[in-house]
Amino acid sequence: MLLKGDLTVMNEILNILDKEKNSVSRAKIAQMLGADEKEVAESIKQLEKENVIVGYKTIINWDKTDRDVVTALIELRITPQRGEGFDKVAERIYKYPQVKSLYLMSGAYDLAVTIEGKSMKEVALFVAQKLAPMDSIISTATHFVLKKYKEEGIVFEDDEKDTRQVITL
């Protein structure tokens, strides 16, 4: 199996999956690495089992659909729980289905939470009714995403305009 014998190959598999956002087949990865497709598939399965690969995500430009989605970044200043640090507070927060990502941060605030809702009001109510009342939360700051230009390395609109002049004879 590639995983046990060659960490360089394992890292190459991870790099390809990260770059291609899982839009590349196992056969193509094997071809790119000059490896056996079965070994590549086994290595990927092992990486998934060991929680190195934790999931696959499709990135959608919701602005091009009829679905209304409001995304907000919430900054949270918190008091860590004694003996538990930030982990217990983070666990309570990430269990909400509205929470799309949660990060422990350095700097002016402790946690960065990305949430989605159907409207600004829904997001505001989530913050006011679910996050702000938690015992550990000292303060919140909500920032609404107005437009996404790039997410997970994917550019949403690449409007490279042709600025050459048309020449006619």
C-alpha positions as CSV (number, residue, x, y, z in Angstrom):
1,M,0.0,0.0,0.0
2,L,1.3,3.4,-0.9
3,L,0.4,5.0,2.5
4,K,2.7,2.8,4.5
5,G,5.7,2.8,2.1
6,D,5.8,6.3,0.8
7,L,4.7,9.5,2.6
8,T,5.7,11.6,-0.4
9,V,3.2,9.7,-2.5
10,M,0.5,10.1,0.2
11,N,1.2,13.9,0.3
12,E,1.0,14.0,-3.5
13,I,-2.4,12.3,-3.4
14,L,-3.5,14.9,-0.8
15,N,-2.2,17.7,-2.9
16,I,-4.0,16.5,-6.0
17,L,-7.3,16.1,-4.1
18,D,-6.9,19.5,-2.5
19,K,-6.1,21.2,-5.8
20,E,-8.7,19.4,-7.9
21,K,-11.4,19.6,-5.2
22,N,-12.1,15.9,-5.7
23,S,-13.1,16.4,-9.3
24,V,-10.4,14.0,-10.4
25,S,-10.9,10.2,-10.6
26,R,-8.7,7.7,-8.7
27,A,-7.5,6.4,-12.1
28,K,-6.4,9.9,-13.1
29,I,-4.5,10.3,-9.8
30,A,-2.8,7.0,-10.3
31,Q,-1.9,8.1,-13.9
32,M,-0.5,11.4,-12.6
33,L,1.6,9.6,-10.0
34,G,2.6,6.7,-12.1
35,A,1.1,4.4,-9.6
36,D,-1.4,1.5,-9.5
37,E,-5.1,2.7,-9.3
38,K,-5.9,0.0,-6.7
39,E,-3.1,1.2,-4.5
40,V,-4.2,4.9,-4.8
41,A,-7.8,3.9,-4.0
42,E,-6.6,1.9,-0.9
43,S,-4.4,4.9,0.2
44,I,-7.4,7.3,-0.1
45,K,-9.6,4.9,1.8
46,Q,-6.9,4.7,4.6
47,L,-6.6,8.5,4.7
48,E,-10.4,8.7,5.1
49,K,-10.3,6.0,7.8
50,E,-7.6,7.9,9.7
51,N,-9.6,11.2,9.4
52,V,-6.8,12.8,7.4
53,I,-9.4,13.3,4.6
54,V,-12.5,14.4,6.6
55,G,-14.9,15.0,3.8
56,Y,-15.5,16.2,0.2
57,K,-17.3,19.5,-0.6
58,T,-19.0,20.9,-3.6
59,I,-18.6,24.6,-3.8
60,I,-21.8,26.3,-5.1
61,N,-22.2,29.9,-6.3
62,W,-25.7,30.4,-4.7
63,D,-25.9,33.9,-6.4
64,K,-26.5,32.0,-9.7
65,T,-29.5,30.1,-8.3
66,D,-32.9,31.1,-7.0
67,R,-32.0,30.1,-3.4
68,D,-31.6,32.9,-1.0
69,V,-28.6,32.4,1.3
70,V,-27.2,34.9,3.8
71,T,-23.7,34.2,5.1
72,A,-22.2,35.9,8.1
73,L,-18.9,35.8,10.0
74,I,-19.4,36.1,13.7
75,E,-16.5,37.1,15.9
76,L,-16.8,35.8,19.5
77,R,-14.9,36.8,22.5
78,I,-15.3,34.1,25.2
79,T,-14.3,33.0,28.6
80,P,-12.8,29.5,28.4
81,Q,-14.3,27.0,30.7
82,R,-12.0,25.9,33.6
83,G,-10.1,22.7,32.8
84,E,-11.7,22.5,29.4
85,G,-10.4,25.6,27.6
86,F,-12.2,26.7,24.4
87,D,-13.1,23.2,23.3
88,K,-16.4,22.8,25.3
89,V,-17.7,26.1,24.2
90,A,-16.7,25.4,20.6
91,E,-18.5,22.0,20.8
92,R,-21.7,23.6,21.9
93,I,-21.5,26.1,19.0
94,Y,-20.5,23.7,16.2
95,K,-23.5,21.4,16.9
96,Y,-25.9,24.0,15.5
97,P,-26.8,23.2,11.8
98,Q,-26.5,26.9,10.9
99,V,-22.8,26.8,11.8
100,K,-20.8,26.1,8.6
101,S,-17.3,26.6,10.1
102,L,-15.7,27.4,13.4
103,Y,-12.1,28.4,14.1
104,L,-10.1,29.2,17.3
105,M,-8.3,32.4,16.5
106,S,-5.4,34.4,17.8
107,G,-5.9,38.2,18.1
108,A,-8.8,40.4,19.1
109,Y,-11.4,37.6,19.3
110,D,-11.3,34.0,20.3
111,L,-13.6,32.1,17.9
112,A,-14.7,32.9,14.3
113,V,-18.0,31.3,13.3
114,T,-19.4,31.2,9.8
115,I,-23.1,30.7,9.6
116,E,-25.8,30.6,6.9
117,G,-29.4,31.5,7.1
118,K,-32.3,32.4,4.8
119,S,-32.3,36.1,5.7
120,M,-30.3,38.7,7.7
121,K,-33.1,38.6,10.3
122,E,-32.7,34.8,10.7
123,V,-28.9,35.2,11.2
124,A,-29.4,38.1,13.6
125,L,-31.9,36.1,15.6
126,F,-29.6,33.1,15.7
127,V,-26.8,35.3,17.1
128,A,-29.2,37.0,19.6
129,Q,-31.0,33.9,20.8
130,K,-28.4,31.1,20.6
131,L,-24.9,32.5,20.7
132,A,-25.0,35.7,22.7
133,P,-26.9,34.2,25.7
134,M,-24.3,31.5,26.3
135,D,-22.5,31.9,29.7
136,S,-19.0,31.9,28.2
137,I,-19.7,34.5,25.5
138,I,-18.4,37.9,26.4
139,S,-19.2,39.7,23.1
140,T,-20.2,39.1,19.5
141,A,-19.5,41.0,16.3
142,T,-21.5,40.0,13.2
143,H,-20.3,40.7,9.7
144,F,-22.5,39.9,6.7
145,V,-21.0,38.6,3.5
146,L,-22.1,40.9,0.7
147,K,-20.4,39.1,-2.2
148,K,-18.1,36.1,-2.5
149,Y,-15.2,36.4,-4.9
150,K,-13.3,33.3,-4.0
151,E,-13.9,30.3,-1.7
152,E,-11.7,27.3,-1.0
153,G,-9.4,28.5,-3.7
154,I,-12.2,28.7,-6.3
155,V,-12.8,32.0,-8.0
156,F,-16.5,32.7,-8.5
157,E,-16.3,35.2,-11.3
158,D,-13.3,35.4,-13.5
159,D,-14.2,38.4,-15.7
160,E,-10.9,38.8,-17.6
161,K,-12.0,41.3,-20.2
162,D,-10.3,41.4,-23.6
163,T,-8.9,44.9,-23.8
164,R,-7.4,44.6,-27.2
165,Q,-8.7,47.0,-29.8
166,V,-10.5,45.7,-32.8
167,I,-8.6,46.6,-36.0
168,T,-10.5,46.6,-39.3
169,L,-9.2,47.3,-42.8
